Amino acid sequence: MGVISLNGQTYVVGPIDMTWVPRQSPAYRTQGTQSRGNDPSMNHFLHRSFPWGIGWSRIKREIGRGVGGLLDSTCWTALGPVTLGKLQEVQSHAANADHWKKAVNFKSDLWGLFERDFSAANVTDIVSRKFGATSDDWTGGGQIRAANDGGDPNATGIRGFDLGVHKGSLFVLCSGAPLPAGATAEEFVYGVASSAAGATWADAGLIGWPDSATTNRYLTSTITRRNDFNDDMGRLLSFGNVLLAAIYRHPSSTDGTGLIEVLSSTDSGANWASDVTIPASDGPKAFVDWVTIGGVRSPVLVIPDGVYSIDYTNNTFALIYALDGDPNTGRWAEVGNDGSLYVGLGSGSILRLTIREADNLDVMVIGPPGDGLVTAKQGRANYILKTPSEWLLVAYGGHAASRNASIFMIDTSVILTDPETGKRFMPWHHMYQDGTANLDIVALAYSTEDDATPRLHFAVEGAAASVNSHIEEPFVNPKQSTTVKYQATSILRLPDDDLGDPQATTTILDSIVDADDLSVDTTGQYITLRYGLNGASDTTTTLGNFLSGIESLAFGASSQGVADSRIGINLLFTRDATNTNRPLLNEFGLEAYGFRPSLRRWSMRVDIKATAEGDSKPNKVANENLNETVIENLVAVAVSSTLVLFQDSEATPTTVRVRVPPDAPPVFHLEVIGSTDATRGYRTGTCDLVLEQAL
Amino acid sequence: MGYRRFCTDIMESTTELTFALVVRIQETQETLGGGYVTVIKPPTIPLTDALLEKALDDAVALIVRKGNDALPRDKARIRAEYALKPKEDTGAGRVLREMARVKDNADRRPA
């Protein structure tokens, strides 16, 4: 016999059986295929692929949020197996082609518009150059226009604002009217130049073009004497038979009042008509071929204040969607190959405007998805470029210290729905991240010229010249090409994984990969696993390397596992010196099981009579036998809606529930015996109790 | 069928009103041509709206017939010459600009 304390009352009990409370029901399958999900002894936390892209800081497995997503990545994750990010190759572009502004496909070549770096030591100009795949350079072309103020041309600048193809010619919207040398200053007026072959340029801003040096000085010396990529002063649009130009009459200029003027020409610049003027917070950001709010094809102008359709027939404009006025809003907005207009906001979001039928505008924020980008990638869109396939490319971020500019691939064929918030996004995948912080990627171009190899061209801003690069075969599945070049290392950061229950501990035993092309040692291709537990940095601990023949790594000392509520995984992909080599990751997973604190269960039989006669018997209640009092106390415990304290030894009391539903309520075994007053007897006997920890 | 008239680069001196004129077909937006029009101011009376409208119609008719060959297009020379002349602002240029902006000019096609 022994003594316990329950709900403050002492009871005499027989032997106590202590067992464990079953907490999770085993899984079993009655039909279909036996899979690893049927293993009741182990959970498999898998990452088969990452179709959700980056921007997901937490995996919440109970609702599926973040599964298939990434916290961050510099790996290739868009298509096929995960591998190293694709390698950029630097291009050469000798002076005067210093600052790359834009490039377009034209007559079997990729032609670029370049500005010479402004300097008081030389005459600045703008030039055209074409890309050569043999030497990865920009050569040929010719001078489009040179600075010329009739006095000291070195002191004046000239800018190129846009480049386009219209009716078989290249057109450039720029500053500087093409007046003869020695004429009065034309630095602050806009000009248009055209070229039938890319090398020889002529004035295309003829009758009706506002280039009077006495009444159309719409630019300032601040703008014309620098090379900032975000001086969005003018845009061109080829709209069927019509060439349209939007120019900003800068409010700080001599003749400007903060209006954007839209002009059109139906004869390749021989004659221009001024169609509309629109008040604007900053210059035109994009001029695209899209639709009116009524769903009719139309030139559409994106300015910081809104998206406007332009009716050059009736000289009117109509607001489609109001924007926020941020001068970084709308820069190089683009109509994707799904027919929607993609507009970057200065705040960092990218909008998708869709008009499928008249007066029905659908607006969606396509990202950054989920929880947003990691600090280094944050920023806003500088340039949006559509490609012939589903990929929308975005030059993003890099605007401040500790911010590295990126190029993202956005999959416009997929719309995700966050299962937690219901918000819709499109997947963002990493394409490129610049290694130097606080530099912007200023322009993008996609072309297969001039050797039928697809290339993504881009430029990173520089002090005296932009750094131009390209990535070959940018959208190719890594398994389907042996010529793709890869970065030397890349990282894959999985979201902080709650492993199904962030409130409980999970025992993580093993990490597993399904990978190809791994080397036998770290002189070749391999994947290093780093991790951090419960919110710690995901590079806190290096577990080891996945190599050929080593496709699982055990956690913990002596492979005993580690236990915590969450884990952040950081995989480092590495190759050898050959830039076409790469490790391929088909799947990554963790083998773990949810560890619940062991809840104990006690079974015992209370001897009511011994309790009533014991040293710690309850206080006497008037007209009630102590045996009855003990029984009533036990009943009170059994029906208690809150937990009660239980102590069976010197240990600290445990909170337990006594009436364990549904199978084990207290069971009394009673008999009525004796009589103290000849009118009634009293009950005594035993009571079988099951006590169970609830927490 | 009507014509749309776009007047820009308006330069007024004491003796002349010069401006760039571009003419388009209203319905198709086809550009017929453009060039610089110079209106000689009457020596004793101001440039009335009627005179301006007549000058505009005559210039449109010229462009309809001859396209870009109807009127001079050497804007650098025209501007340089204007720079040497005594300036005057009678408001005629603004009147002209508004006159040309009249949208419903379908009945203004010259005979």
Chai-1 contact restraints between the chains, C-beta under 6 A:
chainA,res_idxA,chainB,res_idxB,connection_type,confidence,min_distance_angstrom,max_distance_angstrom,comment,restraint_id
A,L179,B,A76,contact,1.0,0.0,6.0,A-B,restraint_1
A,I207,B,A20,contact,1.0,0.0,6.0,A-B,restraint_2
A,I207,B,V22,contact,1.0,0.0,6.0,A-B,restraint_3
A,I207,B,G34,contact,1.0,0.0,6.0,A-B,restraint_4
A,I207,B,G35,contact,1.0,0.0,6.0,A-B,restraint_5
A,I207,B,R73,contact,1.0,0.0,6.0,A-B,restraint_6
A,G208,B,F6,contact,1.0,0.0,6.0,A-B,restraint_7
A,G208,B,T8,contact,1.0,0.0,6.0,A-B,restraint_8
A,G208,B,A20,contact,1.0,0.0,6.0,A-B,restraint_9
A,G208,B,V22,contact,1.0,0.0,6.0,A-B,restraint_10
A,G208,B,G34,contact,1.0,0.0,6.0,A-B,restraint_11
A,S212,B,D9,contact,1.0,0.0,6.0,A-B,restraint_12
A,T266,B,Q29,contact,1.0,0.0,6.0,A-B,restraint_13
A,T266,B,T31,contact,1.0,0.0,6.0,A-B,restraint_14
A,D267,B,T31,contact,1.0,0.0,6.0,A-B,restraint_15
A,N271,B,V22,contact,1.0,0.0,6.0,A-B,restraint_16
A,N271,B,T31,contact,1.0,0.0,6.0,A-B,restraint_17
A,N271,B,G34,contact,1.0,0.0,6.0,A-B,restraint_18
A,A273,B,F6,contact,1.0,0.0,6.0,A-B,restraint_19
A,A273,B,V22,contact,1.0,0.0,6.0,A-B,restraint_20
A,S274,B,T8,contact,1.0,0.0,6.0,A-B,restraint_21
A,T313,B,Q29,contact,1.0,0.0,6.0,A-B,restraint_22
